Amino acid sequence: MKQVIYTASPESEEIHVWQLTEQGDLTLLQTVKAPGQPQPLAINSRQQVLYAGVKPDFRVAAWKIGATGTLTWLDEAVLPGSATYLATDREGEALYIGYYHDGFVSYGKLGAEGQPTTPTQILKGLDGCHSANINLTNNQLYVPALKQDRICVYPLRDDKSLDDANVTQIESAAGAGPRHMAFHPQGQFAYTINELDSTVMVIALGSGDDTVVQTLPTQPEDFTGTPWAADIHLTPDGKFLYTCDRTSSLLTIFAVSQQGDALTLVGFHPTETQPRGFTLDKAGQFLIATGQKSHHVAVYRIDQQSGQLTDLGRYAAGQGPMWAIAHTPE
């Protein structure tokens, strides 16, 4: 399987394109100068396009992905604020964007070749809107509002816009701060990392009646710092869940029950300083973490039986790398 990892380094205004070998080595294929500071990344697999939210001149930039994974400039579109998170729907027809500082989520259609467009729908009143997460059946968007301790669930209309008249919500504990999400491959459970108390929630998914069924800490018992959790990812087979915290610079490992309804702590693994984001490869064999303060990315092998991590290598990646995403070019 040919795999490529994209990392965004806003301080040096670069996107790095890495080839991931079957042994877990990274080889730099390309360094792309972004039109500003790139932060969130998203991939449109159907159209083979990489998107990046950039600032301070608020834009979404897009590149076509070639057969080897390298990037060629495609287009850009003006945004109404500073993008914190990007997500396409699963058919590659729409782009959803969360804006943390502005407190809203937006929707915009994608062009025939995946070109971004200026959003045509903006839903406000989402204080600390930190991500936009499409469910596996491609009919609902989950939008955490970190400062309101809630996740808003929007049904999608036929044109993939958000049906705000029928929104439901999931509440976290007070002061938890829901941030990013992952969905179990069987589609019946989702997982949310809470930034402000460094906990992870397991959510049972129902039609308009999603329920938190488990909440666990992601920090060791002797942790005494200020929690600052950031990212969450699940292996493709649904066996292991990983989270990261920027204060402790730790990756936390959970085993997931067969049904997806319960997590069990496996352990912790030190990583790069201030891990703002990480990703898993498409085969679930490797974890790639960014160090926003170490200016490196690191690769770890995932033990397929225990979920434990083994250090494989680390690589300089511009200044302030803070986002990573895996892709299999076509």
Secondary structure as the mmCIF struct_conf table of DSSP 4:
data_model
#
loop_
_struct_conf.conf_type_id
_struct_conf.id
_struct_conf.beg_label_comp_id
_struct_conf.beg_label_asym_id
_struct_conf.beg_label_seq_id
_struct_conf.end_label_comp_id
_struct_conf.end_label_asym_id
_struct_conf.end_label_seq_id
STRN STRN1 GLN A 3 SER A 9
HELX_RH_3T_P HELX_RH_3T_P1 PRO A 10 SER A 12
TURN_TY1_P TURN_TY1_P1 GLU A 13 GLU A 13
STRN STRN2 GLU A 14 LEU A 20
HELX_LH_PP_P HELX_LH_PP_P1 THR A 21 THR A 21
TURN_TY1_P TURN_TY1_P2 GLU A 22 GLN A 23
BEND BEND1 GLY A 24 GLY A 24
STRN STRN3 LEU A 26 LYS A 33
BEND BEND2 PRO A 35 GLY A 36
STRN STRN4 GLN A 37 ASN A 44
TURN_TY1_P TURN_TY1_P3 SER A 45 GLN A 48
STRN STRN5 VAL A 49 LYS A 55
TURN_TY1_P TURN_TY1_P4 PRO A 56 PHE A 58
STRN STRN6 ARG A 59 ILE A 65
TURN_TY1_P TURN_TY1_P5 ALA A 67 THR A 68
BEND BEND3 GLY A 69 GLY A 69
STRN STRN7 LEU A 71 VAL A 78
BEND BEND4 PRO A 80 GLY A 81
STRN STRN8 TYR A 85 THR A 88
TURN_TY1_P TURN_TY1_P6 ARG A 90 GLU A 91
BEND BEND5 GLY A 92 GLY A 92
STRN STRN9 ALA A 94 TYR A 99
TURN_TY1_P TURN_TY1_P7 TYR A 100 GLY A 103
STRN STRN10 PHE A 104 LYS A 109
TURN_TY1_P TURN_TY1_P8 ALA A 112 GLU A 113
BEND BEND6 THR A 120 THR A 120
STRN STRN11 GLN A 121 LEU A 123
TURN_TY1_P TURN_TY1_P9 ASP A 127 GLY A 128
STRN STRN12 CYS A 129 CYS A 129
STRN STRN13 ASN A 133 ILE A 134
TURN_TY1_P TURN_TY1_P10 LEU A 136 THR A 137
BEND BEND7 ASN A 138 ASN A 139
STRN STRN14 GLN A 140 ALA A 145
HELX_RH_3T_P HELX_RH_3T_P2 LEU A 146 GLN A 148
TURN_TY1_P TURN_TY1_P11 ASP A 149 ASP A 149
STRN STRN15 ARG A 150 PRO A 155
STRN STRN16 LEU A 156 LEU A 156
TURN_TY1_P TURN_TY1_P12 ASP A 158 ASP A 159
BEND BEND8 LYS A 160 LYS A 160
STRN STRN17 LEU A 162 LEU A 162
HELX_RH_3T_P HELX_RH_3T_P3 ASP A 164 ASN A 166
STRN STRN18 THR A 168 GLU A 171
TURN_TY1_P TURN_TY1_P13 ALA A 174 GLY A 175
STRN STRN19 PRO A 178 PHE A 183
TURN_TY1_P TURN_TY1_P14 PRO A 185 GLN A 186
BEND BEND9 GLY A 187 GLN A 188
STRN STRN20 PHE A 189 ASN A 194
TURN_TY1_P TURN_TY1_P15 GLU A 195 SER A 198
STRN STRN21 THR A 199 ALA A 204
TURN_TY1_P TURN_TY1_P16 SER A 207 GLY A 208
STRN STRN22 THR A 211 PRO A 217
BEND BEND10 GLN A 219 GLN A 219
TURN_TY1_P TURN_TY1_P17 GLU A 221 ASP A 222
BEND BEND11 GLY A 225 GLY A 225
STRN STRN23 ALA A 229 LEU A 234
TURN_TY1_P TURN_TY1_P18 PRO A 236 ASP A 237
BEND BEND12 GLY A 238 LYS A 239
STRN STRN24 PHE A 240 ASP A 245
TURN_TY1_P TURN_TY1_P19 ARG A 246 SER A 249
STRN STRN25 LEU A 250 VAL A 256
TURN_TY1_P TURN_TY1_P20 GLN A 258 GLN A 259
BEND BEND13 GLY A 260 ASP A 261
STRN STRN26 LEU A 263 PRO A 270
BEND BEND14 GLU A 272 GLN A 274
STRN STRN27 PHE A 278 LEU A 280
TURN_TY1_P TURN_TY1_P21 LYS A 282 ALA A 283
BEND BEND15 GLY A 284 GLN A 285
STRN STRN28 PHE A 286 GLY A 291
TURN_TY1_P TURN_TY1_P22 GLN A 292 HIS A 295
STRN STRN29 HIS A 296 ILE A 302
HELX_LH_PP_P HELX_LH_PP_P2 ASP A 303 ASP A 303
TURN_TY1_P TURN_TY1_P23 GLN A 304 SER A 306
STRN STRN30 LEU A 309 ALA A 316
BEND BEND16 GLY A 318 GLY A 320
STRN STRN31 TRP A 323 HIS A 327
#
